[in-house]
């Protein structure tokens, strides 16, 4: 991601190096566009009456699938938070699920940040390869399920 420049897409498309500027303002706008395309591929849980616990698990799996499919982009996003669209559909769905779990509106930002940080830490370890180094964590899928169990249990207990 650090090596992505405006010239690279131009070279790939065999167009003038200035041509991308007719479509995006700068590299940051290009990266935001890439993030939007990837985010559009998220399989977010619909608001269909499914219990919030199942929706939260589905959201966690959707987010993990993107992080694992695009580890460089995911890592870059987490170190460049200005690229994250906090008004995007991911956050709208996340808020909806947290409200269904009983999180009071005044606690939404802190709860969302805490849970995001928890999952982001797990995914950083997984996509960076260090998860396998932790004792007993060689089964990333099983360990992620334990993480989701802990999150759901914590929210269900009302300690959000």
Buried (B, 14 or more C-beta within 10 A) or exposed (E): BEEBEBEBBBEEEEEEEEEBBEEBEEBEBBBBEBBEEBBEEBEBBEEEEBEBBEBBBBBBBBBBEBBEEBBEBBBBBBEEEEBBEEEBEBBEBBBBBBEBBEBEEEEBEEBBEBBBEBBBEBBBBBBEEEBEEEEEBEEBEEBBBEBBEEBBEBBEEEEB
